[in-house]
Amino acid sequence: MNKKILPFASGLLVAAMLTACGQGNVKSSDDMAAAEMSLNNEDMYEVHHEGRIYVFDDKGIYESFMAVGETAFRKVRIGEGPHGETIVFGLTGADKKKTSGIASIDMYDGNLEGAEDFYGEMRTEGRIYVFQSLEEMNTARLVGEVPLRYTQIGAGPKGETVVFALNSSNKKQKPEALIAKFKKMNNM
């Protein structure tokens, strides 16, 4: 090869390699959307029953628990609830062998934020509390109450009182969108 062409060819080869390497690091909006969906942080369900807190990130497992009262797969933390309750995380078959990366555990522990359009339900003392943010749900768990709320007596699927959590930005408005989402999530 001619000595004058060698540096030029080498430069082209290096440029081509850098371009090829860079292509793998560019993420399309579809890739980013898929990664966000895999977080499984768009909903969380919680049931307080007989000194235990049952936590679910899968609506199907949650509904099965509500019908049967048990979960096939779970991770248990004895006495680790905010008031010494046992925490039971209901798991899917895919999550049962994982030691990390389980959305319900990560959200409960504060290691994963709720999605922007988060939906949460907490059932305790014959009431259903409905949340539009994970932060509001965590606060209610610790405090034991929802300070800003809109309440509908007898509006639950089995006549339960439903409490919709509000915040300082929407405390003077009826939460129409959250009520509609609750009805949709509960097939009402």
Protein Blocks (a to p, Z undefined) as FASTA:
>chain_A
ZZklmmmmmmmmmmmmmmmmmmmmpccfklmmmmmmmnopmbccdddeehiacddfbfkl
mmmmmmnopafbdcddehiafnopacdddddfklmmpcghilklmmmnopaccdfklccd
ddeehiacddfbfklmmmmmmnopafbacddehkafnopacdddddfklmmbccfklmmm
mmmmnoZZ
